[in-house]
Amino acid sequence: MRIPPLHLLFLLGIIPSTILASEPPDDSKKPPKPIDPECTVTSPHSENFFDLRKLRRDPNAKVPQTDWIVKGLDYGANFSINICGPVIADAKDVEGVDESKKSAVGAFYEMNGTMYSIGSVSTTPHFRGRKLVLAYENGSPCPNSSSYRKGTLMSLMCDHEQFHKPSVSFVGQMNDCSYFFEVRTAAACATINQAQALGPGAVFGAIMGVFALVYLVGGIVYQRTVMHARGWRQIPHYHTWAAALGFIWVRLFVIPLLFLLRVISLVTGGTKKFEISTSNEVGDGWKRNDE
């Protein structure tokens, strides 16, 4: 009984897959882009990933944290801000904000004994052109018009020197209604999306796949043009692969099959005895003798 050439089946499987992999991608078949987690954004221009989550002040942190305090300079009041999260300080007395929304205040200031909200928290930074910004809206009513509410716009800029702590600066305000801040931080620098990044196993697999493809294609070209080989002998190291696969075939399939048949023969009381050949030839798999 001749052993099936499993190495031929393997090559028949790998060659079509490499051909399909070389075909140009079809844009209509691309999967939809994944939704960014809270407080992160992917640039629509460069596809770079930005993660602002480490700027968020957490009231449940092991080490007690406070809001980011920003000096108002000539404005006459300082600002308390949390990025992508509600302020940690007690904001129950903010002016003109519904009781149900006071827990979502993202920034505020106090002036003349009154606390004013300058926007409810937002966890969706976005790009305006090439500027990364985060906007807070629906704060306390504006002084000149009760139909408008205070809001905050933060411009986040990449600064590798501000790694541990951001530098938040008050830029200015318009009509005591709109407030502008500049946040310089390393968190605003492009990084790798860990959810989409390739793991070490995937990288190793890709490298080995490229190596196998180069080995196979280069070996076939060499065997055909230099050694003038034809048929399956064009495969590099054909005899080595054939012997190795034949060895695996015999040890993993033929021997267990013969053992199983021997057990069945003993159980059923049969008189057939099976012997395995000790020959290294792939074709001399096994043979049966009658006692």
N, C-alpha and C positions, 0 to 999 in steps of 0.2 A: 504493500500500500504506500503510495507516494504522498508525502506531506505537502499540503497546499502552500504555495509561496506567499506567506503572509507579508513579506517585505514588498512584494509587488502591490498588494492591496494598500499598504501604507503609502506608497508613492502615488498610487492612483488617487488617494484621498488628499495628499498634501499639495499636489501640483494644481488641481483646479482651485483650491482655496487661495493659493498664491496669485493665480490669474485673476480671481474675483477681487482680491484685495488691491490689485493694481488698477482696477477700473476707476474712473473719476467719480467722485461722490455726486449723488443727485440731491440738489437742494430741497426738492419737494419731499424727500424721504427723511430729512433731518428731524430728529426728535425736538419737541419744544424745549426752549430754554428753561432750566429750573428756576423756581422763585427764590430770590435771595432771602436769607433769614432776617429777622429783625435787626435793625441798626447796621445793616450791611448793604452794599450796592455794587453792581457790576457796571463799569463804564460802558456806555453805548458806543463810544468812539474807539477805545483801545481794547475792550474786553478785560481790562484789569479789574481786580477785585479789591474792594476797600471794606475794612472791618473796623467799626467804631465802638464795638461793644466794651472794650476795656476802658473807655472814657466814662462809662456809666457808673455812678456812685450807688453802691448797694447798701441799704440799711441793715441787711442781714449778714454782712461780711464779718469774718472773725475779728479783724482789726477794725475798730469803729471808724466810719467814714463820715465826712460832711460834704455839703454842696460846694461846688466851685464858686469862690467869692471873687467878683470882678469889681474893681474900683470904677466908680462913675465919674471920677475927676471933677470937671466943672458942672456936672449934672446935679450934684448935690445929694446923691444917694448911691449906695453900692448895690450890686445885683447878686442874687443867689441863683445859680443855674445848675441844673443836672442835664446831662446829655443822654438822650434816648431813655430817660426815666424820670418819674416825678421827683420833685425836690424832697430831700430827707427832712428838712426843717418843717415845723408845724405851720401849715398854710391855711388853717381853718378860718382865719379872719380876713381873707383877701376880699377886696371891695368888688361888688357887682358880679360875683360868680355864684352859680347855683350850688347848693349844698352837695348835690350828687357829683359835681365836677371839680370840687376843691381838692380831691385826692389825686387829680390828674394834672395839677399845676406843675409846669416844667421849669418856670423861671419867675422870679418876683423881685420887687424892691420895696423898701419902706421909706415913706416921706411924710413928715409932720404927723407921725404916729399912725399913719394909715398904710396898710399893706396892699400893693397893687400887683395883680398877675399880669405878666407880659406874654402869656401864651400857655396853652395846654401842651403836654408832652406829645412828641411825635417820634416814631421809631422807623421812619422811612426817609433816609437821606436820599438826595437825588442830584443830578447834574443839571446845571443851567449853563449851557455851552460846555466849557471845559472846567467850570468851577463846581466844586463839591459843596453843597449847601444843605442845611437842615433848618426847617421852618417850624416855628410854634405859632399857633393861631388861637383865637377865641379866648383872649385874656379878659381883663377888666374893661369896662366901657371907656372909650376915649373921652377926654374932657370936653372937646368941642362938638362932639356928635355922639349921642347915645346909640345910634344905629351902627357905629363902627366899634370894633374892639381892638385892644392892644395886641400886637404881634411881634415876634422876634425872628430875625434872620441871621443865622450863623454861617459864616464862610470858613470852611475847614481847609487848611493849607498844610502841605507836607513839610515837616521839619524833623529831620532825623536826630537833631540834638535834643528835642523835647520828647524823649523816649518814656520816661517814668511819669511825667506830669505835663499836661498841656499848658500852653501859655494863652490865656483867654483875655482879649483886650476889647474894651468898649470903643466902638468906632464913632457912633453918634445916634441921634434919634430925629424923628420928624413929627412935630406937632404933639409931642407926648403920646404918640400912638404907635409908631413903628420904631423898633430898636435894632441896631445892627452891631454884630460882634464878629471879631476875627479870632479863630481858634487855630493856633499853630501846634501841631502834634505829629508824632511819628505814626499814629494810628491812621492818619489821613494819607499815608503813603501806600502805594500799591503793594499787595501781598498775594499769597496763594490761597485759593479757596480750598480748604481742607476737605470739604465734602466732595469736590470734583477732582481733586488731585489724585494722581496714580500712586498707589502704594509701592513699597519696595518689591513685592512679589510681581506686580504687574510690569514694573520697569525691567526686572530681571528676565521675565518671560518675553518681553518685547525684544530685548537684546539677544536672547538665545534664538528667538524666531528669525531675526535678521541674519544671525550667524549661520543658522541651518539653511536658510535660503541661499546665501552666498556660497556656502559649501556645496550644496546640491547643484546649483546652476553652473558655478565655476568648474566643478568636477565633471559634469556632463560635457561641457564645452571642451575641456582638456582631453577627456577620454575619446571624444569623437574626432577632434581635429588632429591631435598628436598621436594617440594610440590607435586610431582608426577602428575603434570599437563600434559595434552595432548592437541594436536590441537592448535588452536589459543590462548587458555588460558595459553600457555607457555610464551606469551609475558608479560614482566614485567608491573605490574599495568594495566592489561588488561581492567578491568571494568572502571577505570578512563579514559583511552584513548578512550574507546568505548563511554562513556557518553559525553566526550568533543567533539569528532568528530561528534556524533549524534546531539549535540547542534548546532555546526557550520553548519551541513547539513541542519537542520531545519531553522535556522535564515538566512542563506545566499542563500539557494536554494528553499526550500519549500514555505516559506512565500512570497518571491517575485513572485514565480510561481502562488500561489493562488491569490495574488493581481492582477497579470496580467490577470488571467482568470476571476476575478471579473469585471475588467474594460471592458474586451471583452464582458462579459455577459451584462453589462449595455449598452454598445455602440450598440450591436446587438439586444438589446431588449429581450434577453433570459430570461427564468424563473428559471435558475439554480442558486442555492446559495451554495457557498462553505464555509465550516467551518474548521478551524484548531483545532486539538485536543490540549488540555492543558496538556496532559499526558507527563511525562518525559521519557517514554519508547521510545527507538529508533524505534521500530517497529510501534508505533502509530503515523504515520506521519500526514496524513490528510484523511478526509472522506467527502463525498458529500451527501447532503440531498435534496430531492425534496420538494419544497413548494407547 
